[in-house]
Amino acid sequence: MQANQVSLTAIMTAYLRAYHAMNDTPKIFDDFLAIHLIPEERRALIEQGFSKALQAQVSESGLDSSDPKSLRPLLQAMGLPHVLSRSRYAEDHLDLAVKQGVEQYVILGAGMDTFAFRRPDLLRQIQVFEVDHPATQAFKRQRLAELAWEIPSHLHFVPVDFTKESLADALKRTSYDVQAKSFFSWLGVTMYLTREEVLATLRAIAEISSAGSMVVFDYFVPEENALKEMQEDLRKIGEPIKTAFDPATLASELEGLGLRLHENASPSAIQERYFQNRTDGYHASKHVRFALAVVE
């Protein structure tokens, strides 16, 4: 992303969550508030882009372009199922972690995340720290002000550019408690940073967290053929894919950082957990995995 520009993927991710909440049943992840965080003019631009893309498909498929279901093949290609399943995966594990004594939830690359407004049941039990690039966070805070949403006292905004500042230094400026057990989610970010930046952030999580703290993150696997088209599309909007990890060596890489790999969910496992018996055609991405690691 550009230095002073809101992340375009953050906006699109919110739109994908919103589309699912409004149009699909059953829900994989019900982000019923996401639509409100997207300004109307940006929503219109996104939908205009979808409309143009659909025109090329309608004549071949015979689909009704006015039917929301006609967008599903396009949304699958854009990663909607991945966005939904990774969010569900993170919050499913957060629910369990809170029962086990987690007191802090740190959302890295939070984007237009709605957790603090959508889950008052959990918010009462934990402190939430939204960490993101200053430009994206400023955009979100402005949007929250426009909506006149009250900022919960348990929600803390932490602006940070991972390429210039460490996570540890950023959290030290806040009320984050290094002695409290924490849960970190890092979704849709690792692929856009260099390997060194990713490892440095994971190392920082291990160093600033008490034993038993956890981190969930998604990552691309190095399958060039599967990623080539996606890489080109993201490169065009200034957010190129930079990093992938080998699932076979991830555990040893994390071990060197002070983290124990607890789960390394494969596409087939994600498919079975979140997409079984669906009739809308959504399925797990073949080149993405979910990792859950525990601080030693």
Secondary structure, DSSP 8 states (H G I E B T S, - for coil): --TTS--HHHHHHHHHHHHHHHH-SS-SS--TTGGGGS-HHHHHHHHHHHHHHHHHHHHHH---TTSGGGGHHHHHHTTHHHHHHHHHHHHHHHHHHHHTT--EEEEET-TT--HHHH-HHHHTTSEEEEEE-HHHHHHHHHHHHHHT----TTEEEEE--TTTS-HHHHHHTTT--TTS-EEEEE-S-GGGS-HHHHHHHHHHHHHHS-TT-EEEEEEE---HHHHHHHHHHHHHTT--------TTTHHHHHHTTTEEEEEEE-HHHHHHHH-TT-SS-----TTEEEEEEEE-
